[in-house]
């Protein structure tokens, strides 16, 4: 059985991607969660992950690291990971790769913290650009392939790559236009996403660097997490 190493569910957007994909597609795996330590996590995660980061998938002793590499590894073994149609598959891979390599302002100004609600978010031009691009990308996929998911009528890897954005939209009140407006909520309502969210809220540990990043983004008006 696969072993998927992940970080804290409240914080770890990169861990969420392969986790929610495998859950949604009923790909069996053993979850091993290692909380982020204070300071550098490299030495701690290095015991199971070659690059000292999460997520890391281990298959029969063989490690696959980086969320995009993990998804492609799974796609070679499970047909439903990407869309069946070649054009939809090419679009989905392009969109997932863009999410993997871009949207820096969104990552930095809206760090994932599932259990908090933040207002007074400073809307820099870079963040506005990222949100505009998400609108454009999501509306394109939903129109081109008929929805309700980005590349067609079922959840695939491209949706998994944007799953952390759904939590960010919820935490920071991010708004989208057109068909894209309903897409984050659609993701949040998936059983696998609800499972991740409940587990994230139940976490009681806090990592100071992550907490400081969130506090710097705006005013925290609600913290739904279990008491630390």
Secondary structure, 3 states (H helix, E strand, C coil): CEEEEECCCCCCHHHHHHHHHHHHCCCCEEEEECCCCCCCCHHHHCCCCCCCCCCEEEECCEEEECHHHHHHHHHCCCHHHCCCCHHHHHHHHHHHHHHHHCCHHHHHHCCCCCCEEEECCCCCHHHHHHHHHHHHHHHHHHHHHCCCECCECCCCHHHHHHHHHHHHHHHHCCCCCHHHHHHHHHHHCCHHHHHHHHHHHHCCCCCHHHHHHHHCCCEEEEECCCCC
